[in-house]
Each structure stands twice: as C-alpha cells, then as structure tokens.
C-alpha cells in the first residue's frame, strides 16, 4: 500500500524558511519521479517542483525558482522541499505526489502559512 506522509509545515514570517519532508512507503521509492504540489482554496493544485528518480534532475515553477529546492534521500525514502525567502503568496497546503502504474498518489498535505 502506497503511503506518502508530509510534515514540516507551519506558520512563518515573510522572508523566513521552512523545510518540508515527505516520507514514502509501499513502493520502490528510488525508481520514481517525485513532485511537490500546492493548493489554495478555490484553486487547482499547482506543480511546484519535480525531482527525477536517478541523477536528481530538478525543475521548478517560475514562481519559486531561486527560492525553493527539491531534494531526495533514496536511502531514507524521503523527498524534501527547502523553502527560503517565503512570501505571503506561498501560503497553501503542500502535497507530495508520485505516479505509479498510471495512478497518481497523494499525501494528506501540510499547511504552510506565511504571515506577519
């Protein structure tokens, strides 16, 4: 059974940093591309960052380039999202995601609120 469990969200002031983690289980983590999405009320989920299964190739939404860094530790079955220079518009629920055998798998999400 595939499980994705996010953690690390919270309340942070503008300009601050947070590190999100997503612990994966139930599949061979190292074989799969991993993604971070985010969603605000009334909006569709937005792809924030992607990391490949091997080699660690990454890509980012334009809105977070230069501020966010996605990484993974295949020994720990964990993917991370380091978020720096946070802005109020980064406020959202952040979700970990991967696609396995044609099925999109999601975690429960972690709330990030950027506010003074």
C-alpha positions in Angstrom: 0.0 0.0 0.0 1.5 3.3 -1.1 1.8 5.9 1.6 3.1 9.5 1.4 3.3 11.4 4.7 4.2 15.1 4.6 5.5 17.1 7.6 7.2 20.3 8.3 4.6 22.9 7.6 3.7 25.8 9.9 3.4 29.5 10.3 6.4 31.6 9.2 7.0 35.3 8.7 7.7 36.7 5.3 11.4 36.1 4.3 11.6 33.1 6.5 12.3 29.4 5.7 10.7 26.1 6.1 11.7 22.5 5.2 9.0 20.1 4.2 9.6 16.4 4.2 7.6 13.5 2.6 8.2 10.0 3.9 7.3 7.4 1.3 6.5 3.7 1.8 4.8 0.8 -0.1 6.8 1.1 -3.3 10.4 1.2 -4.6 10.9 4.9 -3.9 14.2 5.2 -5.8 12.5 4.3 -9.1 10.0 7.1 -9.2 9.9 10.8 -10.1 8.6 12.7 -7.1 6.7 16.0 -7.1 5.6 18.7 -4.7 2.3 20.5 -5.4 0.5 23.2 -3.6 -3.2 24.3 -3.4 -5.1 27.3 -2.1 -8.8 27.4 -1.5 -10.8 27.6 -4.7 -7.7 27.0 -6.9 -6.4 23.9 -8.7 -3.3 22.2 -7.4 -0.1 23.8 -8.8 3.0 21.8 -9.6 5.8 23.5 -7.6 8.9 21.2 -8.0 9.9 17.8 -9.5 12.9 15.6 -9.0 13.8 12.6 -11.2 14.4 9.1 -9.8 18.1 9.0 -10.5 20.6 11.7 -11.2 18.5 14.2 -9.2 17.4 16.3 -12.1 15.1 19.0 -10.9 12.6 21.5 -12.3 10.6 24.3 -10.7 7.6 26.6 -11.2 8.7 30.0 -12.2 7.1 31.4 -9.1 9.5 29.5 -6.8 12.7 29.4 -8.9 15.7 30.5 -6.9 13.9 30.3 -3.6 12.8 26.6 -3.3 15.0 23.5 -3.6 13.7 19.9 -4.0 15.9 17.0 -3.0 15.6 13.4 -2.1 17.3 10.8 0.0 16.7 7.4 -1.5 18.2 5.6 1.5 15.5 7.2 3.7 12.7 7.0 1.1 12.2 10.7 1.7 11.8 13.8 -0.5 12.3 17.3 0.8 11.3 20.8 -0.2 13.5 23.6 1.2 11.6 26.8 1.0 13.6 30.1 1.5 12.6 33.8 1.2 9.0 32.8 1.7 6.3 35.2 0.6 2.6 35.5 1.7 1.6 34.2 -1.8 3.4 30.9 -0.9 0.6 30.2 1.7 -1.0 26.9 0.7 -1.4 23.3 1.5 1.6 21.5 0.1 1.3 17.9 -1.2 3.8 15.2 -2.0 3.0 13.3 -5.2 4.1 10.5 -7.5 2.6 8.5 -10.3 2.8 4.7 -10.0 1.5 2.4 -12.7 -0.7 5.2 -14.1 -2.2 6.1 -10.7 -1.5 9.4 -9.1 -0.7 9.0 -5.4 -1.0 11.9 -2.9 -0.2 12.5 0.7 -2.6 14.2 3.1 -0.9 17.6 2.8 0.8 20.0 5.1 -0.3 23.6 5.7 2.2 26.4 5.1 1.2 29.9 6.2 3.4 32.9 5.5 2.2 35.9 7.5 3.5 38.6 9.8 
